[in-house]
Amino acid sequence: MLPNNKPIASHESNVVSLDERRPHNASYVACMDCAHDWPCVHPPEVIDFECPNCGHMTGEIVAPGDIEWFKRFMDTDDKAQQQRRTMILLNAQRMIDGGTFD
């Protein structure tokens, strides 16, 4: 039973109130190690993310306009990794320009 004595239907027992979990941000994140990228919904204070690909806590919000972040992200001698990382940056900029992410 809920506090107002309203019975809970069986399909309502797993309903999560989003208002209790706000605020959250939606960000485009990439792993600094393996360059796996993914969209992420997270509390605003979270800045390091676990990569679902390699498991390292080296996921960061993609910031194509931050020169220091850009240098760290592109710091690899592997040509395939450079191409992948370039595509992530282009995709991030496209999403930022389109208003998908800040």
C-alpha positions, 0 to 999 in steps of 0.5 A: 500500500502507498501512504495514501492507502492506494493499493499498488497494482502489480505492474506499478511495483517496479515504477521508478519516480524520475523526479526523485532522481533529478537533475541529470544530464545527457552527455556524449561520452568516450573512453580515453583508453579504447575510444569507445563512445556512447550516450550517457544520462548521469548526475551532473557531478559525475565526471568519470565514467566506466567504459562498457567496452573495456571496463576502465574508469576512463570515460569522459564527456566529449568536449571538442571545444576544449583544447586540453581535452582534445590533445589528451583524446587525440594523443595516440600514434595508432592510425586506426585509433586516430581515425576513430577518435576523429570520427567521434569528435566530428559526431560530437560536434554534429550533435552539439550543433544539432542541439542533442548535447550541450 
